[in-house]
């Protein structure tokens, strides 16, 4: 009889340990996932280690590929890879009206995502490969092309695209 319950007991113990670790981490540090009150729809100055990606939930630990999506009500969401905000935003009713800011890799300042140029080959936190730039260079694409490539799966996450663009 005891042998029947041993696997269940071990599973429950494991789940309990994981849950307690999760709650202890969450209570120790308050992460910002969404921020209210940004009615001017300007980029919020972010600090690493405080904001959480609204798509994947990871902590944003560097800003070179960070982005922010802001809606008219002042809600702001944060992302650490531009491909993540594209996927996250796709089914939202405010997709067309949202203001999107991206951190520029070349000028290191917040720029309008729809005015930015995107590389296809940069190493980014989630591996999409789209670094944002203020200044255009050969082989960079515009916002609409970057968005379409993300939605089609034509990113560095795709082994065929990776091989085509990077040769590996």
C-alpha positions as CSV (number, residue, x, y, z in Angstrom):
1,X,0.0,0.0,0.0
2,X,2.8,2.4,0.9
3,X,4.5,1.8,-2.4
4,X,1.4,3.1,-4.2
5,X,1.5,6.5,-2.4
6,X,5.3,7.1,-2.5
7,X,5.3,8.6,-6.0
8,X,2.4,10.8,-5.2
9,X,4.0,11.9,-2.0
10,X,7.3,12.7,-3.8
11,X,5.4,14.7,-6.4
12,X,3.5,16.7,-3.8
13,X,6.7,17.4,-1.9
14,X,8.4,18.6,-5.1
15,X,5.5,20.8,-6.0
16,X,5.5,22.2,-2.5
17,X,9.2,23.0,-2.6
18,X,9.0,24.7,-6.0
19,X,5.9,26.7,-4.9
20,X,7.7,27.9,-1.7
21,X,10.8,28.9,-3.7
22,X,8.6,30.8,-6.2
23,X,6.7,32.7,-3.4
24,X,9.9,33.6,-1.5
25,X,11.5,35.0,-4.6
26,X,8.3,36.9,-5.5
27,X,7.9,38.4,-2.1
28,X,11.6,39.5,-1.9
29,X,11.5,41.7,-5.0
30,X,8.5,43.4,-6.5
31,X,8.8,43.2,-10.2
32,X,7.1,45.7,-12.5
33,X,5.2,44.0,-15.3
34,X,2.8,46.8,-16.2
35,X,2.8,50.4,-15.1
36,X,-0.2,52.8,-15.0
37,X,-0.4,56.5,-15.4
38,X,1.8,57.1,-18.5
39,X,-0.8,59.3,-20.2
40,X,1.8,61.2,-22.3
41,X,2.9,57.8,-23.8
42,X,6.6,58.6,-23.4
43,X,9.1,55.9,-22.7
44,X,9.7,55.2,-19.0
45,X,13.3,55.2,-17.8
46,X,13.9,51.6,-17.0
47,X,16.4,50.1,-14.5
48,X,17.7,46.6,-15.1
49,X,16.4,43.9,-12.7
50,X,13.2,45.7,-11.8
51,X,11.0,45.2,-14.9
52,X,9.6,41.9,-16.1
53,X,8.9,41.0,-19.8
54,X,5.2,41.0,-20.5
55,X,5.5,38.3,-23.1
56,X,7.8,35.7,-21.5
57,X,7.9,36.8,-17.9
58,X,11.7,36.9,-17.7
59,X,13.4,39.7,-15.8
60,X,14.8,42.4,-18.0
61,X,18.5,42.4,-17.2
62,X,19.8,44.5,-20.0
63,X,18.2,47.4,-22.0
64,X,19.9,47.2,-25.4
65,X,16.9,45.3,-26.9
66,X,14.2,46.6,-24.5
67,X,10.9,47.9,-25.7
68,X,7.7,49.5,-24.3
69,X,4.1,49.3,-25.5
70,X,1.9,52.2,-24.2
71,X,-1.8,52.6,-24.7
72,X,-3.9,55.8,-24.5
73,X,-5.1,55.0,-20.9
74,X,-1.4,55.2,-19.8
75,X,-0.7,51.5,-19.3
76,X,2.8,50.6,-20.2
77,X,4.1,47.0,-20.8
78,X,7.8,46.1,-21.0
79,X,9.8,43.7,-23.2
80,X,13.4,42.6,-23.5
81,X,13.3,41.4,-27.1
82,X,11.4,43.2,-29.9
83,X,10.0,39.9,-31.3
84,X,8.3,39.4,-27.9
85,X,6.3,42.6,-28.1
86,X,5.2,41.9,-31.7
87,X,3.8,38.5,-30.7
88,X,2.3,39.8,-27.5
89,X,0.6,42.7,-29.2
90,X,-0.8,40.8,-32.2
91,X,-4.2,39.8,-30.6
92,X,-4.7,43.0,-28.6
93,X,-7.5,45.4,-29.6
94,X,-5.2,48.3,-29.2
95,X,-2.6,46.9,-31.6
96,X,-2.9,49.8,-34.1
97,X,-3.2,52.6,-31.6
98,X,-0.5,51.7,-29.1
99,X,2.7,53.8,-29.0
100,X,5.8,51.6,-29.1
101,X,9.2,52.6,-28.0
102,X,12.4,50.6,-28.7
103,X,15.9,51.1,-27.4
104,X,18.2,52.0,-30.3
105,X,21.4,50.0,-30.4
106,X,23.3,52.7,-32.3
107,X,22.2,55.9,-30.4
108,X,21.3,54.2,-27.1
109,X,18.1,56.1,-26.7
110,X,14.4,55.4,-26.9
111,X,13.0,55.8,-30.4
112,X,9.6,55.3,-32.1
113,X,9.5,51.6,-33.0
114,X,7.7,52.4,-36.3
115,X,10.4,54.7,-37.3
116,X,13.3,52.4,-36.4
117,X,15.3,50.1,-38.7
118,X,15.9,46.5,-37.7
119,X,18.8,44.2,-38.2
120,X,18.1,40.6,-39.0
121,X,21.2,39.1,-37.4
122,X,21.7,40.6,-33.9
123,X,21.9,38.3,-30.9
124,X,18.9,39.2,-28.8
125,X,17.6,37.8,-25.4
126,X,15.0,35.5,-26.9
127,X,16.9,34.9,-30.2
128,X,14.6,36.7,-32.6
129,X,17.6,38.6,-34.0
130,X,16.0,42.0,-34.6
131,X,18.1,44.8,-33.0
132,X,16.6,48.3,-33.4
133,X,18.6,51.1,-34.9
134,X,17.9,54.8,-35.5
135,X,20.2,55.0,-38.5
136,X,19.6,52.9,-41.6
137,X,22.2,50.5,-42.8
138,X,22.3,47.9,-45.7
139,X,20.2,44.9,-45.0
140,X,18.1,46.6,-42.3
141,X,14.4,46.3,-42.6
142,X,11.5,48.6,-41.6
143,X,9.0,48.0,-38.7
144,X,6.4,46.4,-40.9
145,X,8.9,43.9,-42.4
146,X,10.2,43.1,-39.0
147,X,6.7,42.5,-37.6
148,X,5.8,40.3,-40.6
149,X,8.9,38.2,-40.2
150,X,8.2,37.7,-36.5
151,X,4.7,36.6,-37.2
152,X,5.8,34.3,-40.0
153,X,8.5,32.7,-37.8
154,X,11.2,34.1,-40.0
155,X,13.6,34.8,-37.1
156,X,16.9,33.5,-35.9
157,X,14.9,31.1,-33.7
158,X,14.1,29.2,-37.0
159,X,17.0,26.9,-37.9
160,X,16.5,27.4,-41.6
161,X,16.5,31.2,-41.3
162,X,19.5,31.1,-39.0
163,X,21.4,29.0,-41.5
164,X,20.4,31.3,-44.4
165,X,21.4,34.5,-42.5
166,X,24.3,33.3,-40.4
167,X,25.5,30.3,-42.3
168,X,25.2,28.1,-39.2
